[in-house]
């Protein structure tokens, strides 16, 4: 099978959706012999023409004509395109009109063309004074058009699957909701929490990590005190402010690391701390990485409710809501539950699912 995959960016750019697309392509190549060519949807991306053995093409500008030039178009062959969709990955305001129009034009040019879309997000919404409020109707329209244009759809959250079903007006009824996998590996052998360093890890992009230090300080202090944390390791791009010590524990800023380096750190650490809406945890690659490495995931209550098979107290702790004293024996049970939950949608399982829907 030969497919074309559209992503916003690939390494060296730090991009969760791009990393997801690349790791999935590698697994499908390894397990099922799928040949993938990539199209980068960001005209400002700076990278190589071949990434980890995959041919990479890049749109010259964000226009539907530039996209059409790169999409396969031989009338005598069958083609499958896999789109990893997140509006803000392809347009500053989350409205990639050029992308949707380009795919619509491509589909009109022949009946031998198949589009499969993985919806990492659908559309944003916000208060009246935010751009999300004003762009939400167009974002919603573009998502609905993509749903109807696609031959098959997948997503990372059951709530999204329900919306896709409504958008499709009966076209899509089998919509897998696949929580995202870890972008930094899935070690086969992992030690118990009692055998690990008493390290707490804060991992991710600038936004999620900034929220940890600026909005979760009391919860972070409690976690460090009750679990006797000895070191806090910060992994990710440099933040726009200095990180102060927590309970007199200095924060060691490790910067951007390779996937293997991050995996090695997570495998030997105790706690993975997050500040992320619990209703959207299934689309968090940070949470996925913590689960895949059998850390104890700890966060704060942040909007939302328990969904998608995840439960506070069972698969993660909320430090500002947890009523009991934190201890490793109970924490090990939570880490085990999080790890077991993750296994149902680990990377190898998702590769199988995607190939089934791409055929």
C-alpha positions as CSV (number, residue, x, y, z in Angstrom):
1,X,0.0,0.0,0.0
2,X,1.3,3.5,-0.9
3,X,-0.3,6.5,0.8
4,X,0.1,10.3,0.9
5,X,0.0,11.8,4.4
6,X,-0.7,15.5,5.1
7,X,0.6,16.9,8.3
8,X,1.3,20.5,9.5
9,X,5.0,20.0,10.2
10,X,7.6,17.3,10.8
11,X,10.9,17.4,12.8
12,X,12.9,19.4,13.4
13,X,9.8,21.4,14.2
14,X,8.2,20.6,17.6
15,X,4.7,19.6,16.5
16,X,2.5,17.0,18.3
17,X,0.4,16.2,15.3
18,X,3.4,15.9,13.0
19,X,5.1,13.6,15.5
20,X,1.9,11.5,15.7
21,X,1.8,11.2,11.9
22,X,5.5,10.3,11.6
23,X,5.4,7.7,14.4
24,X,2.3,6.1,12.9
25,X,3.9,6.0,9.4
26,X,7.0,4.3,10.8
27,X,4.9,1.7,12.6
28,X,2.8,1.0,9.5
29,X,6.0,0.6,7.4
30,X,7.6,-1.7,10.0
31,X,4.5,-3.9,10.7
32,X,2.6,-3.8,7.5
33,X,4.9,-2.6,4.7
34,X,3.0,0.6,4.0
35,X,4.9,3.1,1.9
36,X,4.2,6.8,2.9
37,X,5.0,10.1,1.3
38,X,4.4,13.2,3.3
39,X,3.0,16.6,2.4
40,X,3.8,19.5,4.8
41,X,1.0,22.0,5.1
42,X,3.2,24.8,6.6
43,X,5.0,26.9,3.9
44,X,7.4,28.2,6.6
45,X,8.6,24.8,7.7
46,X,12.3,24.2,7.4
47,X,13.4,20.6,7.1
48,X,14.9,18.0,4.9
49,X,13.4,16.5,1.7
50,X,13.7,13.0,3.3
51,X,12.8,12.5,7.0
52,X,13.5,9.1,8.5
53,X,13.4,7.4,5.1
54,X,10.1,9.2,4.0
55,X,9.9,11.5,1.0
56,X,8.7,14.9,2.1
57,X,7.1,17.6,-0.1
58,X,6.1,21.0,1.1
59,X,3.4,23.5,-0.1
60,X,5.0,26.5,-1.7
61,X,2.3,28.7,-0.1
62,X,-1.0,28.1,1.6
63,X,-3.2,27.9,-1.4
64,X,-5.4,25.1,-2.9
65,X,-3.4,25.3,-6.2
66,X,-0.1,24.7,-4.3
67,X,-1.7,21.7,-2.6
68,X,-3.1,20.3,-5.9
69,X,0.4,20.3,-7.4
70,X,1.6,18.0,-4.7
71,X,-1.3,15.6,-4.4
72,X,-1.1,12.4,-6.6
73,X,-3.1,12.8,-9.8
74,X,-2.4,10.0,-12.3
75,X,-5.8,9.1,-13.7
76,X,-4.9,5.5,-14.2
77,X,-4.0,4.7,-10.6
78,X,-5.8,4.6,-7.2
79,X,-4.7,6.9,-4.5
80,X,-5.3,7.2,-0.8
81,X,-4.6,10.4,1.2
82,X,-4.5,10.4,5.0
83,X,-5.1,13.8,6.5
84,X,-4.1,14.6,10.1
85,X,-6.5,17.5,10.7
86,X,-6.1,20.2,13.3
87,X,-7.3,23.6,12.0
88,X,-4.6,25.7,13.8
89,X,-1.9,23.5,12.4
90,X,-2.7,24.7,8.8
91,X,-3.8,28.3,9.4
92,X,-3.1,30.9,12.1
93,X,-6.8,31.4,13.0
94,X,-7.7,27.8,12.6
95,X,-9.5,28.2,9.3
96,X,-7.5,26.4,6.5
97,X,-9.9,27.2,3.7
98,X,-7.1,26.5,1.2
99,X,-6.7,22.9,2.5
100,X,-10.3,22.0,2.3
101,X,-10.8,23.6,-1.1
102,X,-7.7,21.8,-2.4
103,X,-9.0,18.4,-1.2
104,X,-12.4,19.1,-2.7
105,X,-10.9,20.0,-6.1
106,X,-8.7,16.8,-5.9
107,X,-11.6,14.6,-5.2
108,X,-13.6,16.1,-8.2
109,X,-10.8,15.2,-10.6
110,X,-11.4,11.4,-10.4
111,X,-13.2,8.6,-8.8
112,X,-10.0,6.7,-8.0
113,X,-9.2,9.0,-5.0
114,X,-9.8,8.1,-1.4
115,X,-9.5,10.5,1.6
116,X,-9.2,9.3,5.2
117,X,-9.2,12.0,7.9
118,X,-7.9,11.7,11.4
119,X,-9.6,14.6,13.3
120,X,-7.2,15.6,16.1
121,X,-9.5,18.6,16.6
122,X,-12.8,19.8,15.1
123,X,-13.3,23.5,15.9
124,X,-12.6,25.9,18.6
125,X,-15.0,28.1,20.6
126,X,-14.4,30.9,23.2
127,X,-15.6,34.1,24.8
128,X,-16.9,36.9,22.6
129,X,-13.7,38.9,23.1
130,X,-11.6,36.1,21.7
131,X,-10.8,35.2,18.0
132,X,-12.1,31.7,18.6
133,X,-15.6,33.1,19.1
134,X,-15.6,34.9,15.7
135,X,-13.8,32.2,13.7
136,X,-15.7,29.2,15.3
137,X,-18.6,29.2,12.7
138,X,-16.1,29.0,9.8
139,X,-14.0,26.4,11.6
140,X,-17.1,24.3,12.1
141,X,-18.1,24.7,8.5
142,X,-14.7,23.5,7.3
143,X,-14.7,20.5,9.6
144,X,-18.2,19.5,8.4
145,X,-17.1,19.8,4.8
146,X,-14.1,17.6,5.5
147,X,-16.3,15.0,7.2
148,X,-18.6,14.8,4.2
149,X,-15.6,14.7,1.8
150,X,-13.9,11.9,3.7
151,X,-14.4,8.2,2.9
152,X,-13.5,7.2,6.4
153,X,-13.0,9.2,9.6
154,X,-11.2,8.6,12.9
155,X,-10.6,10.8,15.9
156,X,-9.1,10.8,19.4
157,X,-12.2,11.4,21.5
158,X,-15.6,9.9,21.7
159,X,-17.2,13.4,22.0
160,X,-15.6,14.3,18.7
161,X,-16.9,11.0,17.1
162,X,-20.4,12.0,18.1
163,X,-20.1,15.4,16.4
164,X,-18.5,13.8,13.3
165,X,-21.5,11.4,13.1
166,X,-23.9,14.4,13.2
167,X,-21.9,16.3,10.6
168,X,-21.9,13.3,8.3
169,X,-25.7,13.1,8.1
170,X,-25.6,9.3,8.1
171,X,-22.5,8.8,6.0
172,X,-20.2,7.8,8.9
173,X,-21.4,5.5,11.6
174,X,-18.2,3.5,12.4
175,X,-15.9,6.2,13.8
176,X,-13.1,4.9,15.9
177,X,-12.2,7.1,18.9
178,X,-8.5,6.3,19.4
179,X,-6.7,8.1,22.3
180,X,-3.4,9.4,21.1
181,X,-0.3,7.3,21.7
182,X,3.0,8.3,23.2
183,X,5.3,10.2,20.8
184,X,8.4,9.3,22.8
185,X,8.3,5.6,22.9
186,X,6.6,2.7,24.7
187,X,9.3,0.8,26.7
188,X,8.6,-3.0,27.1
189,X,10.3,-3.4,30.5
190,X,9.5,-0.9,33.2
191,X,10.4,-0.9,36.9
192,X,8.1,-0.3,39.8
193,X,7.8,3.2,41.3
194,X,9.7,2.1,44.4
195,X,12.7,1.3,42.3
196,X,12.8,4.7,40.6
197,X,14.4,8.0,41.3
198,X,12.2,10.3,43.3
199,X,12.0,12.6,40.3
200,X,8.9,14.6,39.2
201,X,8.8,15.4,35.4
202,X,7.0,18.3,33.8
203,X,7.0,17.6,30.0
204,X,5.5,19.1,26.9
205,X,5.2,22.3,25.0
206,X,5.4,25.9,26.3
207,X,1.7,26.3,27.0
208,X,1.0,23.2,29.1
209,X,4.3,23.6,31.1
210,X,3.7,27.3,31.7
211,X,0.3,26.4,33.2
212,X,1.9,23.9,35.6
213,X,4.2,26.6,37.1
214,X,1.9,29.5,36.9
215,X,-1.5,27.9,37.9
216,X,-0.6,24.7,39.8
217,X,2.0,25.7,42.3
218,X,0.1,24.6,45.4
219,X,-0.7,21.2,43.9
220,X,2.9,20.9,42.8
221,X,4.2,21.8,46.3
222,X,1.8,19.2,47.9
223,X,2.9,16.5,45.5
224,X,6.6,17.1,46.1
225,X,6.1,17.2,49.9
226,X,3.9,14.1,50.3
227,X,5.9,11.9,47.8
228,X,9.2,13.2,49.0
229,X,10.3,14.4,45.6
230,X,14.0,15.1,45.3
231,X,14.3,16.6,41.8
232,X,12.0,18.3,39.3
233,X,12.9,17.8,35.7
234,X,11.5,20.2,33.1
235,X,11.5,18.9,29.5
236,X,10.6,21.1,26.5
237,X,11.2,24.4,24.8
238,X,12.4,27.3,26.9
239,X,9.7,29.2,28.7
240,X,9.2,32.9,28.8
241,X,9.9,33.2,32.5
242,X,12.3,31.9,35.1
243,X,11.1,28.8,37.0
244,X,11.4,29.3,40.7
245,X,12.3,26.4,43.1
246,X,9.4,24.4,44.5
247,X,9.6,23.6,48.2
248,X,13.3,24.6,47.9
249,X,13.7,22.0,45.1
250,X,15.4,23.6,42.1
251,X,13.8,22.9,38.7
252,X,16.3,21.4,36.3
253,X,15.5,22.7,32.8
254,X,16.7,20.1,30.3
255,X,15.3,21.8,27.2
256,X,14.3,19.9,24.0
257,X,15.4,16.3,24.0
258,X,15.3,13.4,21.6
259,X,12.4,10.9,22.0
260,X,14.9,8.3,23.3
261,X,16.3,10.7,25.9
262,X,12.9,11.7,27.1
263,X,11.9,8.0,27.3
264,X,14.9,7.2,29.4
265,X,14.1,10.0,31.8
266,X,10.4,9.0,32.1
267,X,11.3,5.4,32.6
268,X,13.3,6.2,35.7
269,X,11.1,8.9,37.2
270,X,8.3,8.7,39.7
271,X,5.7,11.3,38.8
272,X,4.5,12.9,35.6
273,X,2.8,16.2,36.4
274,X,0.2,17.9,34.0
275,X,-2.1,20.8,33.8
276,X,-4.6,19.8,31.1
277,X,-8.4,19.7,30.9
278,X,-9.3,16.2,32.1
279,X,-12.1,16.0,29.6
280,X,-9.5,16.1,26.8
281,X,-6.8,13.8,28.3
282,X,-7.2,11.3,25.5
283,X,-5.8,13.8,23.0
284,X,-2.8,14.8,25.2
285,X,0.5,13.2,24.1
286,X,1.9,14.3,27.4
287,X,-0.6,12.2,29.4
288,X,0.0,9.4,26.9
289,X,3.7,9.5,27.5
290,X,3.2,9.3,31.2
291,X,0.9,6.3,30.9
292,X,3.1,4.5,28.4
293,X,6.1,4.8,30.8
294,X,4.0,3.8,33.9
295,X,4.6,7.0,35.8
296,X,2.1,8.2,38.4
297,X,0.2,10.9,36.5
298,X,-0.8,13.8,38.7
299,X,-2.5,17.0,37.7
300,X,-5.1,19.5,39.0
301,X,-8.8,19.8,38.4
302,X,-9.1,21.7,35.2
303,X,-12.6,21.9,33.8
304,X,-14.3,18.9,32.2
305,X,-15.3,15.6,33.7
306,X,-14.3,11.9,33.6
307,X,-14.8,10.6,30.0
308,X,-13.4,8.1,27.5
309,X,-12.8,5.4,30.2
310,X,-10.5,7.5,32.4
311,X,-11.3,8.2,36.0
312,X,-9.8,10.5,38.5
313,X,-8.4,8.5,41.4
314,X,-8.1,5.4,39.3
315,X,-6.0,6.4,36.3
316,X,-4.5,9.7,37.6
317,X,-4.6,11.8,40.8
318,X,-5.8,15.4,41.0
319,X,-3.6,16.9,43.6
320,X,-6.0,19.6,44.6
321,X,-8.9,17.2,44.9
322,X,-7.3,14.0,46.3
323,X,-8.6,13.6,49.9
324,X,-6.0,11.1,51.2
325,X,-2.3,11.5,51.8
326,X,-0.3,10.5,48.7
327,X,1.8,7.4,49.1
328,X,3.7,5.1,46.7
329,X,1.7,1.9,47.4
330,X,-1.6,3.5,46.3
331,X,0.2,5.4,43.6
332,X,1.6,2.2,42.1
333,X,-2.0,1.0,41.6
334,X,-2.9,4.2,39.8
335,X,0.2,4.0,37.6
336,X,-0.7,0.3,36.8
337,X,-4.3,1.3,35.9
338,X,-3.0,4.1,33.6
339,X,-0.6,1.7,31.9
340,X,-3.2,-0.9,31.4
341,X,-5.7,1.6,29.9
342,X,-3.0,2.7,27.5
343,X,-2.3,-0.7,26.1
344,X,-5.6,-0.9,24.3
345,X,-4.5,1.9,21.9
346,X,-0.7,1.6,21.9
347,X,1.0,2.5,18.6
348,X,1.1,-1.0,17.2
349,X,-2.6,-1.5,17.7
350,X,-3.4,1.9,16.1
351,X,-1.2,1.0,13.1
352,X,-3.5,-2.0,12.5
353,X,-6.6,0.1,12.8
354,X,-5.4,2.8,10.4
355,X,-4.4,0.3,7.7
356,X,-7.9,-1.3,8.0
357,X,-9.5,2.0,7.4
358,X,-7.1,3.1,4.7
359,X,-7.8,0.0,2.5
